Amino acid sequence: MSKILIRGAKVLGGEVQDVLIDGETVAAVGTALDAEGATVVDAEGQILLPGLVDLHTHLREPGREDSETVLTGTQAAARGGYTSVFAMANTFPVADTAGVVEQVWRLGKESGYCDVQPIGAVTVGLEGKQLSELGAMHDSAAGVTVFSDDGKCVDDAVIMRRALEYVKAFGGVVAQHAQEPRLTEGAQMNEGVVSAELGLGGWPAVAEESIIARDVLLAEHVGSRVHICHLSTAGSVEIVRWAKSRGIDVTAEVTPHHLLLTDELVRSYNPVYKVNPPLRTEKDVLALREALADGTIDIVATDHAPHPHEDKDCEWAAAAMGMVGLETALSVVQHTMVETGLLDWAGVADRMSHKPARIGQATGHGRPVSAGEPANLTLVDPAYRGEVNPAGFASRSRNTPYEGRELPGRITHTFLRGRATVVDGKLA
């Protein structure tokens, strides 16, 4: 592999430095570096970050290749600055056996755009009744460490306890989709003033908060690790904050869309805004931003949920829930967290690379930008401003809530172990 010299980048938004990549590794970081025969990337004015890591991606393959494939999903990830994504288990068939997780893992290897780490289902068929082959999935070639029934909640407390006890044996983590199913029957959007005015079934905050409260107590009782997927309410923030103050081993994520969008958008009845958990209130959005800034919420995860147009281009009640997010995530975080002064770029690297890599045990990712480390890197031009145009997405689906909205920042380059996957904003 040839040498690459990234010239004049602000490493983690700080000091302007050169970064020399030699093969799969960062060879040197400093000023006025020179490497004869190296390909030079002019990064003046750009921010150099470690490659982003997404702990919550839906790649849809196997079974829903009309929405996304591992190839198109990892291309979208690379375009968004990601070098590693964790693929959720709600595929067809469900990723509840060693065979299925190994299939997804191998498809990721073949794509070459991004490392793909499968997430194993907690229960067989996501049905919440019987534990999946957790140990076999962990011992497989895919080396699964994160388990989730995302899309559904593990609502049975006994099953959840057993899962926490099981993964504790090999240092795994259960990632919970916190949604009490009885409290959300027929729910279409956040329960509140807007749902009452529109006459749509309400999705109460307590449906999320009650499961989080139960599960942090179970994790404490068992002495295991629990991760909370797509946390969305101010009350959930307070429960996680309390749990961390007790020393409970809990981590939590927030999606970009929950950092920016509110339930007021549902007044348009545009199904692009239909998502699980639902868009909440402005009060919730501000609480989530503060919690991400102070570390109560550990990471940003996209919950990239692609759907074909027929599943969204319909009446609200019939529409599928979910939004694509890989290609816009960093721009939304720049807009909501960096430009508001809540996080600096080093904080962004922590929440979108270092910590998700640590939670998911993504070896070689989320590492410091320093000599001897794997060259998993991304360059972002923070001065860029442009309207989101889904027609240019690498993802197979176009269900973005940001179409036509101006967002800051643009990924110019992504490097996976020293090999460029994105150059000048285009797939290599």
C-alpha positions as a Markdown table, in Angstrom:
| # | Residue | x | y | z |
|---|---|---|---|---|
| 1 | Met | 0.0 | 0.0 | 0.0 |
| 2 | Ser | 1.3 | 3.5 | -0.8 |
| 3 | Lys | 2.0 | 6.2 | 1.7 |
| 4 | Ile | -0.5 | 9.0 | 2.2 |
| 5 | Leu | 0.4 | 12.4 | 3.7 |
| 6 | Ile | -2.5 | 14.4 | 5.2 |
| 7 | Arg | -1.2 | 17.9 | 5.2 |
| 8 | Gly | -2.3 | 20.7 | 7.6 |
| 9 | Ala | -5.3 | 19.2 | 9.3 |
| 10 | Lys | -6.6 | 20.2 | 12.7 |
| 11 | Val | -6.3 | 17.0 | 14.6 |
| 12 | Leu | -9.5 | 16.7 | 16.8 |
| 13 | Gly | -10.1 | 20.3 | 16.0 |
| 14 | Gly | -6.9 | 21.5 | 17.8 |
| 15 | Glu | -3.4 | 22.0 | 16.6 |
| 16 | Val | -2.7 | 22.0 | 12.8 |
| 17 | Gln | -0.5 | 19.0 | 12.0 |
| 18 | Asp | 0.5 | 16.6 | 9.3 |
| 19 | Val | -0.4 | 12.9 | 9.5 |
| 20 | Leu | 1.6 | 10.3 | 7.6 |
| 21 | Ile | -0.1 | 7.0 | 6.8 |
| 22 | Asp | 2.2 | 4.1 | 5.8 |
| 23 | Gly | 0.3 | 1.0 | 4.9 |
| 24 | Glu | -2.4 | 0.3 | 7.5 |
| 25 | Thr | -0.9 | 2.4 | 10.2 |
| 26 | Val | -0.3 | 6.0 | 11.2 |
| 27 | Ala | 3.4 | 6.4 | 10.8 |
| 28 | Ala | 3.9 | 9.9 | 12.2 |
| 29 | Val | 2.0 | 13.0 | 13.4 |
| 30 | Gly | 3.8 | 16.3 | 13.4 |
| 31 | Thr | 4.6 | 19.5 | 11.5 |
| 32 | Ala | 6.4 | 19.8 | 8.2 |
| 33 | Leu | 6.4 | 16.1 | 7.6 |
| 34 | Asp | 7.7 | 14.8 | 4.4 |
| 35 | Ala | 7.4 | 11.4 | 2.7 |
| 36 | Glu | 8.9 | 10.9 | -0.7 |
| 37 | Gly | 6.4 | 9.4 | -3.1 |
| 38 | Ala | 3.5 | 9.8 | -0.8 |
| 39 | Thr | 0.0 | 10.8 | -2.0 |
| 40 | Val | -0.6 | 14.3 | -0.5 |
| 41 | Val | -4.1 | 15.2 | 0.8 |
| 42 | Asp | -4.4 | 19.0 | 1.3 |
| 43 | Ala | -6.5 | 19.2 | 4.5 |
| 44 | Glu | -6.2 | 23.0 | 5.2 |
| 45 | Gly | -9.1 | 24.1 | 7.3 |
| 46 | Gln | -10.4 | 20.5 | 7.9 |
| 47 | Ile | -10.8 | 18.5 | 11.0 |
| 48 | Leu | -9.2 | 15.1 | 11.3 |
| 49 | Leu | -11.1 | 12.7 | 13.5 |
| 50 | Pro | -10.6 | 9.0 | 14.2 |
| 51 | Gly | -13.0 | 7.0 | 12.0 |
| 52 | Leu | -16.5 | 7.1 | 13.4 |
| 53 | Val | -18.1 | 4.1 | 15.0 |
| 54 | Asp | -21.9 | 3.5 | 14.9 |
| 55 | Leu | -23.2 | 1.1 | 17.5 |
| 56 | His | -26.7 | 1.0 | 16.0 |
| 57 | Thr | -27.1 | 0.4 | 12.2 |
| 58 | His | -29.8 | -1.5 | 10.3 |
| 59 | Leu | -28.2 | -3.0 | 7.2 |
| 60 | Arg | -31.3 | -5.1 | 6.4 |
| 61 | Glu | -29.4 | -8.0 | 4.8 |
| 62 | Pro | -30.3 | -10.8 | 4.7 |
| 63 | Gly | -34.0 | -10.5 | 3.8 |
| 64 | Arg | -34.8 | -6.9 | 3.0 |
| 65 | Glu | -32.3 | -6.1 | 0.3 |
| 66 | Asp | -34.9 | -3.8 | -1.3 |
| 67 | Ser | -34.2 | -1.4 | 1.7 |
| 68 | Glu | -30.4 | -1.8 | 2.0 |
| 69 | Thr | -27.6 | -4.3 | 1.6 |
| 70 | Val | -24.4 | -4.7 | 3.6 |
| 71 | Leu | -22.6 | -3.2 | 0.6 |
| 72 | Thr | -24.8 | -0.1 | 0.1 |
| 73 | Gly | -25.1 | 0.4 | 3.9 |
| 74 | Thr | -21.3 | 0.3 | 4.4 |
| 75 | Gln | -20.9 | 2.7 | 1.4 |
| 76 | Ala | -23.3 | 5.1 | 3.1 |
| 77 | Ala | -21.3 | 4.6 | 6.4 |
| 78 | Ala | -18.0 | 5.5 | 4.6 |
| 79 | Arg | -19.6 | 8.6 | 3.1 |
| 80 | Gly | -20.6 | 9.6 | 6.7 |
| 81 | Gly | -17.1 | 9.2 | 8.0 |
| 82 | Tyr | -17.6 | 5.8 | 9.6 |
| 83 | Thr | -15.1 | 3.0 | 9.6 |
| 84 | Ser | -17.0 | 0.6 | 11.8 |
| 85 | Val | -20.7 | -0.2 | 12.2 |
| 86 | Phe | -22.7 | -2.6 | 14.3 |
| 87 | Ala | -25.5 | -4.3 | 12.4 |
| 88 | Met | -28.7 | -4.9 | 14.3 |
| 89 | Ala | -30.2 | -8.4 | 14.4 |
| 90 | Asn | -33.8 | -7.7 | 13.0 |
| 91 | Thr | -33.1 | -9.3 | 9.6 |
| 92 | Phe | -34.9 | -12.1 | 7.8 |
| 93 | Pro | -33.9 | -14.6 | 9.0 |
| 94 | Val | -33.1 | -13.0 | 12.4 |
| 95 | Ala | -29.5 | -12.9 | 13.4 |
| 96 | Asp | -30.0 | -15.3 | 16.3 |
| 97 | Thr | -27.6 | -18.1 | 15.3 |
| 98 | Ala | -23.8 | -18.3 | 14.7 |
| 99 | Gly | -24.6 | -19.0 | 11.0 |
| 100 | Val | -26.5 | -15.8 | 10.4 |
| 101 | Val | -24.1 | -13.5 | 12.2 |
| 102 | Glu | -21.2 | -15.0 | 10.4 |
| 103 | Gln | -23.0 | -14.4 | 7.1 |
| 104 | Val | -23.4 | -10.7 | 7.9 |
| 105 | Trp | -19.8 | -10.5 | 9.1 |
| 106 | Arg | -18.4 | -12.0 | 5.9 |
| 107 | Leu | -20.6 | -9.7 | 3.7 |
| 108 | Gly | -18.9 | -6.8 | 5.6 |
| 109 | Lys | -15.5 | -8.2 | 4.9 |
| 110 | Glu | -16.4 | -8.5 | 1.2 |
| 111 | Ser | -17.7 | -4.9 | 0.9 |
| 112 | Gly | -14.4 | -3.4 | 2.0 |
| 113 | Tyr | -15.9 | 0.0 | 2.8 |
| 114 | Cys | -16.4 | -0.4 | 6.6 |
| 115 | Asp | -15.9 | -3.0 | 9.3 |
| 116 | Val | -19.2 | -4.7 | 10.1 |
| 117 | Gln | -19.7 | -6.2 | 13.5 |
| 118 | Pro | -23.0 | -8.1 | 13.8 |
| 119 | Ile | -25.2 | -7.7 | 16.8 |
| 120 | Gly | -26.9 | -10.9 | 17.9 |
| 121 | Ala | -30.5 | -11.2 | 18.9 |
| 122 | Val | -31.2 | -11.7 | 22.6 |
| 123 | Thr | -34.1 | -14.0 | 22.0 |
| 124 | Val | -35.0 | -16.5 | 19.3 |
| 125 | Gly | -36.8 | -14.8 | 16.4 |
| 126 | Leu | -36.9 | -11.6 | 18.5 |
| 127 | Glu | -40.0 | -13.1 | 20.1 |
| 128 | Gly | -38.9 | -12.5 | 23.7 |
| 129 | Lys | -39.5 | -16.1 | 24.9 |
| 130 | Gln | -36.3 | -18.0 | 24.7 |
| 131 | Leu | -32.7 | -16.9 | 24.8 |
| 132 | Ser | -30.8 | -17.2 | 21.5 |
| 133 | Glu | -27.4 | -18.9 | 21.0 |
| 134 | Leu | -25.6 | -16.1 | 22.8 |
| 135 | Gly | -22.5 | -18.1 | 23.6 |
| 136 | Ala | -22.3 | -19.7 | 20.1 |
| 137 | Met | -22.6 | -16.3 | 18.5 |
| 138 | His | -19.8 | -14.9 | 20.7 |
| 139 | Asp | -17.6 | -17.9 | 19.9 |
| 140 | Ser | -18.3 | -17.7 | 16.2 |
| 141 | Ala | -16.0 | -16.1 | 13.6 |
| 142 | Ala | -18.1 | -12.9 | 14.1 |
| 143 | Gly | -17.1 | -12.7 | 17.7 |
| 144 | Val | -20.4 | -11.1 | 18.8 |
| 145 | Thr | -20.2 | -9.0 | 22.0 |
| 146 | Val | -23.4 | -6.9 | 21.7 |
| 147 | Phe | -26.9 | -8.5 | 21.8 |
| 148 | Ser | -30.2 | -6.7 | 21.2 |
| 149 | Asp | -33.8 | -7.4 | 20.1 |
| 150 | Asp | -33.9 | -3.8 | 18.8 |
| 151 | Gly | -37.2 | -3.1 | 17.1 |
| 152 | Lys | -38.7 | -5.0 | 20.0 |
| 153 | Cys | -38.2 | -4.7 | 23.7 |
| 154 | Val | -37.1 | -7.6 | 25.9 |
| 155 | Asp | -40.1 | -6.9 | 28.1 |
| 156 | Asp | -40.0 | -10.1 | 30.2 |
| 157 | Ala | -37.9 | -9.3 | 33.3 |
| 158 | Val | -36.9 | -12.9 | 33.8 |
| 159 | Ile | -35.6 | -13.3 | 30.2 |
| 160 | Met | -33.7 | -9.9 | 30.5 |
| 161 | Arg | -32.1 | -11.1 | 33.8 |
| 162 | Arg | -31.0 | -14.3 | 32.2 |
| 163 | Ala | -29.5 | -12.5 | 29.2 |
| 164 | Leu | -27.6 | -10.2 | 31.5 |
| 165 | Glu | -26.3 | -13.1 | 33.5 |
| 166 | Tyr | -25.3 | -15.0 | 30.4 |
| 167 | Val | -23.3 | -12.2 | 28.6 |
| 168 | Lys | -21.6 | -11.4 | 31.9 |
| 169 | Ala | -19.6 | -14.6 | 31.5 |
| 170 | Phe | -17.7 | -13.3 | 28.4 |
| 171 | Gly | -17.9 | -9.6 | 29.0 |
| 172 | Gly | -20.8 | -8.9 | 26.6 |
| 173 | Val | -23.5 | -6.3 | 26.8 |
| 174 | Val | -27.3 | -6.3 | 26.3 |
| 175 | Ala | -28.5 | -3.3 | 24.3 |
| 176 | Gln | -32.2 | -2.7 | 25.2 |
| 177 | His | -34.9 | -1.2 | 23.1 |
| 178 | Ala | -36.8 | 0.4 | 26.0 |
| 179 | Gln | -40.5 | 0.2 | 25.1 |
| 180 | Glu | -43.1 | -1.3 | 27.4 |
| 181 | Pro | -45.3 | -2.9 | 24.7 |
| 182 | Arg | -48.6 | -2.6 | 26.6 |
| 183 | Leu | -48.2 | 1.1 | 27.1 |
| 184 | Thr | -47.6 | 1.7 | 23.4 |
| 185 | Glu | -50.3 | -0.4 | 21.8 |
| 186 | Gly | -51.6 | 1.6 | 18.9 |
| 187 | Ala | -49.2 | 4.5 | 19.5 |
| 188 | Gln | -48.3 | 6.6 | 16.5 |
| 189 | Met | -46.3 | 9.5 | 18.0 |
| 190 | Asn | -45.2 | 11.1 | 21.2 |
| 191 | Glu | -48.0 | 11.4 | 23.8 |
| 192 | Gly | -48.5 | 15.1 | 24.5 |
| 193 | Val | -50.2 | 18.3 | 23.3 |
| 194 | Val | -49.5 | 17.6 | 19.6 |
| 195 | Ser | -50.9 | 14.0 | 19.7 |
| 196 | Ala | -54.0 | 15.3 | 21.5 |
| 197 | Glu | -54.6 | 18.0 | 18.9 |
| 198 | Leu | -54.0 | 15.6 | 15.9 |
| 199 | Gly | -56.0 | 12.8 | 17.4 |
| 200 | Leu | -53.1 | 10.3 | 17.0 |
| 201 | Gly | -52.4 | 7.5 | 19.5 |
| 202 | Gly | -49.9 | 8.7 | 22.1 |
| 203 | Trp | -46.6 | 7.1 | 23.0 |
| 204 | Pro | -45.9 | 8.0 | 26.6 |
| 205 | Ala | -42.5 | 8.8 | 27.9 |
| 206 | Val | -43.1 | 6.4 | 30.8 |
| 207 | Ala | -43.1 | 3.5 | 28.3 |
| 208 | Glu | -39.4 | 4.1 | 27.8 |
| 209 | Glu | -38.5 | 5.2 | 31.3 |
| 210 | Ser | -40.1 | 2.3 | 33.1 |
| 211 | Ile | -38.1 | -0.3 | 31.2 |
| 212 | Ile | -34.8 | 1.7 | 31.7 |
| 213 | Ala | -35.5 | 1.9 | 35.4 |
| 214 | Arg | -36.2 | -1.9 | 35.6 |
| 215 | Asp | -33.1 | -2.8 | 33.5 |
| 216 | Val | -30.6 | -0.7 | 35.3 |
| 217 | Leu | -31.7 | -2.3 | 38.6 |
| 218 | Leu | -31.5 | -5.7 | 37.0 |
| 219 | Ala | -27.9 | -4.9 | 35.8 |
| 220 | Glu | -27.0 | -3.8 | 39.3 |
| 221 | His | -28.4 | -7.0 | 40.8 |
| 222 | Val | -26.6 | -9.2 | 38.3 |
| 223 | Gly | -23.4 | -7.2 | 38.1 |
| 224 | Ser | -23.6 | -7.0 | 34.4 |
| 225 | Arg | -23.6 | -4.4 | 31.6 |
| 226 | Val | -26.7 | -2.9 | 30.0 |
| 227 | His | -26.8 | -0.4 | 27.1 |
| 228 | Ile | -29.8 | 1.8 | 26.4 |
| 229 | Cys | -30.6 | 2.2 | 22.7 |
| 230 | His | -31.9 | 5.5 | 21.3 |
| 231 | Leu | -32.7 | 7.2 | 24.6 |
| 232 | Ser | -35.3 | 9.9 | 23.9 |
| 233 | Thr | -36.8 | 11.6 | 27.0 |
| 234 | Ala | -35.7 | 14.0 | 29.7 |
| 235 | Gly | -37.0 | 11.4 | 32.3 |
| 236 | Ser | -34.8 | 8.7 | 30.8 |
| 237 | Val | -31.8 | 11.0 | 31.2 |
| 238 | Glu | -32.5 | 11.4 | 34.9 |
| 239 | Ile | -32.8 | 7.7 | 35.4 |
| 240 | Val | -29.5 | 7.0 | 33.7 |
| 241 | Arg | -27.9 | 9.8 | 35.6 |
| 242 | Trp | -29.1 | 8.3 | 38.9 |
| 243 | Ala | -28.0 | 4.8 | 37.9 |
| 244 | Lys | -24.5 | 6.0 | 37.0 |
| 245 | Ser | -24.3 | 7.9 | 40.4 |
| 246 | Arg | -24.9 | 4.4 | 42.0 |
| 247 | Gly | -22.1 | 2.9 | 40.0 |
| 248 | Ile | -24.4 | 0.8 | 37.9 |
| 249 | Asp | -22.6 | -0.4 | 34.6 |
| 250 | Val | -25.0 | 1.3 | 32.2 |
| 251 | Thr | -24.3 | 3.2 | 29.0 |
| 252 | Ala | -26.7 | 5.0 | 26.7 |
| 253 | Glu | -27.0 | 6.4 | 23.2 |
| 254 | Val | -28.9 | 9.2 | 21.5 |
| 255 | Thr | -29.7 | 9.5 | 17.8 |
| 256 | Pro | -29.0 | 12.6 | 15.7 |
| 257 | His | -32.7 | 13.0 | 15.0 |
| 258 | His | -33.6 | 13.1 | 18.6 |
| 259 | Leu | -31.0 | 15.9 | 19.1 |
| 260 | Leu | -32.6 | 18.1 | 16.5 |
| 261 | Leu | -36.2 | 17.2 | 15.6 |
| 262 | Thr | -39.4 | 17.6 | 17.7 |
| 263 | Asp | -42.9 | 16.2 | 17.6 |
| 264 | Glu | -44.2 | 19.5 | 16.1 |
| 265 | Leu | -43.0 | 18.2 | 12.7 |
| 266 | Val | -45.7 | 15.5 | 12.9 |
| 267 | Arg | -48.3 | 18.2 | 12.2 |
| 268 | Ser | -47.3 | 17.8 | 8.6 |
| 269 | Tyr | -48.4 | 14.1 | 8.6 |
| 270 | Asn | -45.3 | 13.4 | 6.6 |
| 271 | Pro | -44.4 | 9.8 | 7.4 |
| 272 | Val | -40.7 | 10.6 | 7.0 |
| 273 | Tyr | -41.0 | 11.9 | 10.6 |
| 274 | Lys | -42.4 | 8.6 | 11.9 |
| 275 | Val | -39.8 | 6.8 | 14.0 |
| 276 | Asn | -39.3 | 4.5 | 17.0 |
| 277 | Pro | -39.0 | 5.9 | 19.6 |
| 278 | Pro | -41.0 | 8.9 | 18.4 |
| 279 | Leu | -39.8 | 12.5 | 18.1 |
| 280 | Arg | -40.3 | 14.1 | 21.4 |
| 281 | Thr | -40.7 | 17.7 | 22.7 |
| 282 | Glu | -38.3 | 20.6 | 22.6 |
| 283 | Lys | -37.8 | 20.1 | 26.4 |
| 284 | Asp | -36.7 | 16.6 | 25.7 |
| 285 | Val | -34.4 | 17.6 | 22.9 |
| 286 | Leu | -32.6 | 20.2 | 25.1 |
| 287 | Ala | -32.2 | 17.7 | 27.9 |
| 288 | Leu | -30.7 | 15.1 | 25.5 |
| 289 | Arg | -28.2 | 17.7 | 24.3 |
| 290 | Glu | -27.1 | 18.6 | 27.8 |
| 291 | Ala | -26.9 | 14.9 | 28.8 |
| 292 | Leu | -24.7 | 14.1 | 25.8 |
| 293 | Ala | -22.5 | 17.1 | 26.7 |
| 294 | Asp | -22.1 | 16.1 | 30.4 |
| 295 | Gly | -21.5 | 12.4 | 29.6 |
| 296 | Thr | -24.7 | 11.1 | 31.1 |
| 297 | Ile | -25.5 | 9.9 | 27.5 |
| 298 | Asp | -22.3 | 8.2 | 26.4 |
| 299 | Ile | -22.5 | 8.1 | 22.6 |
| 300 | Val | -24.3 | 9.2 | 19.4 |
| 301 | Ala | -25.7 | 6.2 | 17.4 |
| 302 | Thr | -27.5 | 6.7 | 14.1 |
| 303 | Asp | -30.3 | 4.0 | 14.3 |
| 304 | His | -29.9 | 4.1 | 10.5 |
| 305 | Ala | -33.2 | 2.5 | 9.4 |
| 306 | Pro | -33.7 | 2.4 | 5.6 |
| 307 | His | -37.1 | 1.7 | 4.0 |
| 308 | Pro | -38.1 | 1.5 | 0.4 |
| 309 | His | -40.3 | 4.4 | -0.8 |
| 310 | Glu | -43.5 | 2.4 | -0.7 |
| 311 | Asp | -43.2 | 1.8 | 3.0 |
| 312 | Lys | -43.0 | 5.6 | 3.6 |
| 313 | Asp | -44.9 | 7.1 | 0.7 |
| 314 | Cys | -48.3 | 6.3 | 2.2 |
| 315 | Glu | -50.7 | 7.5 | 4.9 |
| 316 | Trp | -49.1 | 8.1 | 8.4 |
| 317 | Ala | -50.8 | 5.1 | 10.2 |
| 318 | Ala | -49.6 | 2.6 | 7.6 |
| 319 | Ala | -46.0 | 3.9 | 7.3 |
| 320 | Ala | -43.0 | 2.1 | 8.6 |
| 321 | Met | -41.0 | 3.6 | 11.4 |
| 322 | Gly | -37.4 | 4.8 | 10.9 |
| 323 | Met | -35.0 | 7.2 | 9.2 |
| 324 | Val | -31.7 | 6.8 | 7.4 |
| 325 | Gly | -28.9 | 8.6 | 9.2 |
| 326 | Leu | -25.4 | 7.4 | 8.4 |
| 327 | Glu | -24.7 | 10.1 | 5.8 |
| 328 | Thr | -26.0 | 13.1 | 7.8 |
| 329 | Ala | -25.1 | 12.1 | 11.4 |
| 330 | Leu | -21.9 | 14.2 | 11.8 |
| 331 | Ser | -23.5 | 17.2 | 10.2 |
| 332 | Val | -26.4 | 17.1 | 12.7 |
| 333 | Val | -24.0 | 16.7 | 15.6 |
| 334 | Gln | -22.0 | 19.6 | 14.4 |
| 335 | His | -25.1 | 21.7 | 14.1 |
| 336 | Thr | -26.7 | 20.7 | 17.5 |
| 337 | Met | -23.6 | 20.2 | 19.7 |
| 338 | Val | -20.5 | 21.9 | 18.2 |
| 339 | Glu | -22.1 | 25.1 | 16.9 |
| 340 | Thr | -24.1 | 25.5 | 20.1 |
| 341 | Gly | -20.8 | 25.3 | 22.2 |
| 342 | Leu | -21.9 | 22.1 | 24.0 |
| 343 | Leu | -19.1 | 20.0 | 22.6 |
| 344 | Asp | -15.8 | 20.6 | 20.9 |
| 345 | Trp | -14.4 | 18.4 | 18.2 |
| 346 | Ala | -12.5 | 16.3 | 20.7 |
| 347 | Gly | -15.8 | 15.7 | 22.4 |
| 348 | Val | -17.3 | 14.7 | 19.1 |
| 349 | Ala | -14.5 | 12.2 | 18.6 |
| 350 | Asp | -15.2 | 10.8 | 22.1 |
| 351 | Arg | -19.0 | 10.4 | 21.6 |
| 352 | Met | -18.8 | 9.1 | 18.0 |
| 353 | Ser | -15.6 | 7.1 | 17.9 |
| 354 | His | -13.8 | 6.4 | 21.2 |
| 355 | Lys | -16.7 | 5.5 | 23.4 |
| 356 | Pro | -18.8 | 3.5 | 20.9 |
| 357 | Ala | -15.7 | 1.5 | 20.0 |
| 358 | Arg | -15.1 | 0.8 | 23.7 |
| 359 | Ile | -18.7 | -0.2 | 24.4 |
| 360 | Gly | -18.8 | -2.6 | 21.4 |
| 361 | Gln | -15.2 | -3.8 | 21.8 |
| 362 | Ala | -14.4 | -2.7 | 18.2 |
| 363 | Thr | -10.7 | -3.5 | 18.1 |
| 364 | Gly | -8.6 | -1.1 | 16.2 |
| 365 | His | -11.3 | 1.6 | 16.1 |
| 366 | Gly | -11.8 | 4.7 | 18.2 |
| 367 | Arg | -8.1 | 4.9 | 18.8 |
| 368 | Pro | -6.0 | 8.1 | 19.2 |
| 369 | Val | -4.6 | 9.8 | 16.2 |
| 370 | Ser | -1.0 | 9.0 | 16.9 |
| 371 | Ala | 2.0 | 7.1 | 15.5 |
| 372 | Gly | 1.6 | 3.3 | 15.6 |
| 373 | Glu | -2.2 | 3.4 | 15.7 |
| 374 | Pro | -4.4 | 1.9 | 12.9 |
| 375 | Ala | -5.1 | 4.4 | 10.2 |
| 376 | Asn | -8.9 | 4.5 | 10.6 |
| 377 | Leu | -9.5 | 8.2 | 10.0 |
| 378 | Thr | -11.9 | 10.7 | 8.6 |
| 379 | Leu | -11.6 | 14.3 | 7.4 |
| 380 | Val | -14.5 | 16.8 | 7.7 |
| 381 | Asp | -14.8 | 20.3 | 6.2 |
| 382 | Pro | -16.7 | 22.1 | 9.0 |
| 383 | Ala | -17.1 | 25.3 | 6.9 |
| 384 | Tyr | -19.2 | 23.6 | 4.3 |
| 385 | Arg | -22.9 | 24.4 | 4.2 |
| 386 | Gly | -25.4 | 22.7 | 1.9 |
| 387 | Glu | -28.9 | 21.4 | 1.5 |
| 388 | Val | -29.4 | 17.7 | 2.1 |
| 389 | Asn | -30.3 | 15.9 | -1.2 |
| 390 | Pro | -31.1 | 12.3 | -0.7 |
| 391 | Ala | -30.8 | 11.7 | -4.5 |
| 392 | Gly | -27.0 | 11.7 | -3.9 |
| 393 | Phe | -27.0 | 9.2 | -1.0 |
| 394 | Ala | -25.1 | 6.0 | -1.2 |
| 395 | Ser | -27.8 | 4.3 | 0.8 |
| 396 | Arg | -30.4 | 2.3 | -1.2 |
| 397 | Ser | -33.1 | 4.2 | 0.7 |
| 398 | Arg | -34.1 | 7.9 | 0.8 |
| 399 | Asn | -36.2 | 8.2 | 3.9 |
| 400 | Thr | -34.3 | 11.2 | 5.4 |
| 401 | Pro | -36.1 | 13.8 | 7.6 |
| 402 | Tyr | -33.5 | 16.4 | 6.5 |
| 403 | Glu | -34.3 | 16.7 | 2.7 |
| 404 | Gly | -33.9 | 20.3 | 1.7 |
| 405 | Arg | -32.6 | 21.3 | 5.1 |
| 406 | Glu | -29.3 | 23.1 | 5.2 |
| 407 | Leu | -26.7 | 21.4 | 7.4 |
| 408 | Pro | -23.1 | 22.2 | 8.1 |
| 409 | Gly | -20.0 | 20.0 | 7.5 |
| 410 | Arg | -19.0 | 17.5 | 4.8 |
| 411 | Ile | -16.9 | 14.4 | 4.9 |
| 412 | Thr | -14.1 | 14.8 | 2.4 |
| 413 | His | -12.1 | 11.7 | 3.1 |
| 414 | Thr | -12.4 | 8.4 | 5.0 |
| 415 | Phe | -9.6 | 5.9 | 5.5 |
| 416 | Leu | -10.1 | 2.3 | 6.5 |
| 417 | Arg | -6.8 | 0.9 | 7.7 |
| 418 | Gly | -4.9 | 3.3 | 5.5 |
| 419 | Arg | -7.0 | 2.7 | 2.4 |
| 420 | Ala | -9.2 | 5.6 | 1.2 |
| 421 | Thr | -12.9 | 4.6 | 1.0 |
| 422 | Val | -14.0 | 8.2 | 0.3 |
| 423 | Val | -12.0 | 10.8 | -1.6 |
| 424 | Asp | -13.2 | 14.4 | -2.1 |
| 425 | Gly | -16.6 | 13.4 | -0.8 |
| 426 | Lys | -17.0 | 10.5 | -3.3 |
| 427 | Leu | -16.7 | 6.8 | -2.8 |
| 428 | Ala | -13.2 | 5.6 | -3.8 |
